[in-house]
Amino acid sequence: MTAPASPKRRNRMALTASICVGVVVAMLALALNAAPLYAAFCKVTGYGGATQTATKAPGKVLDRTIEVRFDANVPPDTPLEFRASQLSETLRIGETGLAFFTVKNTSDKPVTAVASYNVTPHTTGIYFQKLQCFCFNDTVFQPGQTAQLPVIYFVDPEIVENRDTRSVRTITLSYTYYQKDGG
């Protein structure tokens, strides 16, 4: 027959059990919130090519230019045609740029879609600032509808201060339009 555990041993076992339960609860909470936490991290740091949203242009324009290339995509079997209206634009760093993307619903039904974006090289995401964008807004495109979607942006002059980005001469802004209603 086993002797009952001493109060000191019971307290240690309870502490160990509490720590294990706490670790499991913390891991579950992190797992459930991983996507929003990662999105917030990328938004703040520009990691992974996440761009920033600005409320006004910087007011400082450098003599140095940068080329911004535009890319548009849709997943297979999405009833949308989506393209950049121009392949690229060269502008001075700090200068406001305007680009248009064209989307067309090729089906005979309304399509609800949302666009996501990123920039490459990924290290430039924190410096690519959007003043106006159609991204992350659910949009309903009626059958056969064609729409011109503007993006107003600038490249923050601080890009030349970072040793990882000062030599960048080209940034690619890429959008993908996803169908939301499962079509």
BELZI-V126700 format. One record per residue. D_LAST is the distance of its C-alpha to the last C-alpha in Angstrom with 1 decimal. Layout:
D_LAST ; D_LAST
This chain:
67.9 ; 65.9 ; 67.2 ; 64.9 ; 63.1 ; 64.9 ; 63.4 ; 63.0 ; 61.0 ; 58.9 ; 58.1 ; 57.1 ; 54.8 ; 53.2 ; 52.7 ; 51.1 ; 48.8 ; 47.8 ; 47.1 ; 45.0 ; 43.0 ; 42.7 ; 41.4 ; 38.8 ; 37.6 ; 37.6 ; 35.6 ; 33.0 ; 32.8 ; 32.4 ; 29.7 ; 27.7 ; 28.2 ; 28.0 ; 24.8 ; 25.9 ; 29.4 ; 28.4 ; 26.4 ; 29.4 ; 31.7 ; 29.8 ; 29.7 ; 33.4 ; 34.6 ; 32.2 ; 31.9 ; 29.1 ; 28.8 ; 27.7 ; 28.9 ; 30.8 ; 30.5 ; 33.7 ; 35.0 ; 37.5 ; 38.7 ; 41.4 ; 44.2 ; 45.5 ; 44.8 ; 46.2 ; 47.6 ; 45.5 ; 42.3 ; 39.0 ; 36.3 ; 32.7 ; 30.2 ; 26.6 ; 23.6 ; 19.9 ; 17.1 ; 13.4 ; 12.3 ; 12.0 ; 9.0 ; 7.8 ; 8.2 ; 11.0 ; 14.7 ; 16.5 ; 20.3 ; 23.4 ; 25.7 ; 28.7 ; 29.3 ; 31.7 ; 34.1 ; 37.5 ; 38.9 ; 41.7 ; 40.9 ; 40.6 ; 39.8 ; 36.6 ; 34.1 ; 31.3 ; 28.4 ; 25.5 ; 22.1 ; 20.2 ; 16.4 ; 15.0 ; 11.8 ; 12.2 ; 9.8 ; 11.2 ; 8.9 ; 9.2 ; 7.2 ; 8.6 ; 10.0 ; 13.2 ; 15.8 ; 18.2 ; 21.5 ; 24.6 ; 27.9 ; 30.2 ; 32.9 ; 31.8 ; 35.2 ; 34.7 ; 31.8 ; 34.3 ; 35.8 ; 32.7 ; 32.5 ; 29.8 ; 31.1 ; 27.9 ; 24.4 ; 20.8 ; 19.7 ; 18.5 ; 17.7 ; 14.3 ; 14.0 ; 12.2 ; 12.4 ; 13.1 ; 12.6 ; 15.1 ; 16.1 ; 18.0 ; 19.3 ; 22.1 ; 21.9 ; 25.3 ; 26.5 ; 30.1 ; 31.7 ; 35.0 ; 36.4 ; 38.8 ; 42.4 ; 42.8 ; 41.0 ; 44.4 ; 46.1 ; 44.1 ; 45.6 ; 42.2 ; 40.7 ; 43.8 ; 43.6 ; 39.9 ; 39.7 ; 36.0 ; 32.9 ; 29.4 ; 26.6 ; 23.3 ; 19.8 ; 16.4 ; 13.3 ; 10.5 ; 7.0 ; 7.7 ; 5.4 ; 3.8 ; 0.0
